[in-house]
Amino acid sequence: DTLNWLKDQMHLFKKEDELNDIWDKVPNNDGVYLVPAFVGLSVPWWSNHAKASICGLSRSHTYNHVLRAGLESIVYQIFDAAATLMYDSQQKLNVDGGAVFNEGLLQFLSDILNMEVGVSLHCDLSAMGAYEIARTRLLSKEKLINVQKTYYPNMSKEDRIKNIEGWHYAVEGVLAMSEKER
């Protein structure tokens, strides 16, 4: 939904493949965070009243910073959900879907989660993933999903913490505004 908004409403890009090199255009978010609360916030925040916000902008920032913040917001939401489920960084996350074509996004996901991220040979395995979870829990530990490429975390602990804290400050600001407007 975030990328659709950036593309269709904000007209910041036309095709998803334009987002692949955003990681080279801006080497970090430079303090810009997009909290995509277009229909509220879910896990772990649970606020139906929250509204989307772009935080940390200055005159030196460009639309590339906003695009990067939009991509990063996907990762931060995954991080929040994984942290709520008490994930272990010794685990490995296997991903599929349209995002697998953005290598920078997958590397950032690996960095923020501080875990290996594997990309499947097949790009849409949602149903297979549900089956895989049930099968490995009930029957066998052997995995059926074949991994094509693996990303390994290479972000420093300090940078990871700084990014996650920045995201949480941005979310807390959105939550504070939603409480004020109630």
N, C-alpha and C positions, 0 to 999 in steps of 0.2 A: 504494500500500500504506500509506503514511504517513497519508494522509487517511482511509482506511478504518479504520485503527487508532484515530485520534483520534475518529472518529464511532462505530464499532461497539464498541470495547473501552473507550474512555475516556468516551464519551457527552458529548463537548464541543460537538457540534452535531448537528443532525438532517438538514439538507439543505445541499447544496453552496452554494446561493445565499446562505446565511447568512454565508459566508466573504468575500463581495464587499466588505462594509463593514468588515472587520477592519482594513484599512489606515487607516481614519479613526478607529477606536476606540483603536488604539495606533499612534502616529506612527512608531515605530521598534521594534526588538526589545529595546532597553534591556539588551543583553548576554545575552539568552536565546537559546540555540541548541538545537535538537533534532537529534540525529544519529540518523537512522532506520536503524540497522544491525540490523534485525530478522532478517535472514538473512546477516549479515556486511556488509562494505563492498566495493564494486567499484572501478572505475577512479577514481583511480590508486592507491588504497590496497591493494586486493587482500588482504583479511583475512576469512577464513571464520569466525574466532573472535570477531570484534568483536560487541558487543551494543549495542543502542540506549541512548541516554542523553539526558537533558534537562539542560543545563548553564547556570549563571548565574542560577538562581532565587533570589529573596529574598522576604520577606514582602509587599513592595509589588507583586509581580507577580500578575496574574490569569490566568484560563484564556485570556483573549484573547492574552496574550503567548505562551502555549504554542501556540495556534492559529497565530499569526503565525510563530512559529519553525518549525512544521510546514510551512507554505506556503513559507517562505524556504528550507527544507532542499531542496526540489525544485530551486530556482534554484541553490543552491550545488553540488548534484550535477551539474547541467548545466554550470556553470562549470568544475568539476574535469575533466569529460569534454572540454569544449571546449579547456581549457588543455593537456590531455594531447595533443590533436590539433593543438596549436599554431595555434589560430584567430587570425584577424586582425580587430581591431575595425573595420576598414574593410569587412568583409563584412556581410551581412544575414542574419539568421536568420528563417526562415518557420516558424510553428508552427500546429498544429491539435490537435484533441482536446478533451476536456472542460475543460481549463485555460483555453481561449480565452475563456471566459465570465467570468473573473476579471481585470478590468482592472488592479487593483493588483498582482497577481502578474506580469502581462505587463510592467508598467512597471518592477517590481523586477528582472525578468529583463533588460530593456534596460539598466537602470542598472548591474547587476553585471557583465554582459558588455561594457558600454560599447559597444553596437552597436544598430543598428536592429533591431526585432523586428516582423515582419509577420504579420498574422493572415489566414488564408485565408478566402475566401467560403464554403468548405465546411469543416465542422468535423472530419472524419476522413479524412485523406489519407495514411496511412502507406504503403500500397502505391503510391500515386501519387508520393510523395516518393522512394521507392527507384527508381522508373522515371525520375523527373525527374533524379536524380543521374546515372544511367547515360546518359540521353539527352543531357544537356548536356555530359557529358564526351566522348561519342563522336561526336555528330552536330552539335549546334547549341547556341549560347549563349542562344537565345531561350527564355524560361521559359513553361511552360504554366499554372502555378499562379497564379491571380489573387488579389491581396491586397486585402482589404477595409479593413483599418486598420493603421497603422504606429505603433509606439511608439518614441520617441527617448530616449536617455539624458539624464537631467538631474540625476544625483547628482554631488556634488563628488568629485574624485579622492580626497581625504582620507577621506570617508565610505565610498567604495567599498573602499578599502584596509582601513579599520578593520573593516568587515563581513566581508570575505574573511579577514582575519587571525583575527578572532574565531571564524569557522567552522573554520579550520584548527587553532586551539588546541583547540577542542572535539573535533574528530576525533582529534587527537593524544592527548588525554586518554582517549578511548574505546580507541584502539589500545594505550596504555600499560596500561589495565586488562585488556584481552584478553591481553596478554603475561603479566601478573601471574597471571592465572587459569589459565594453561596448565599 
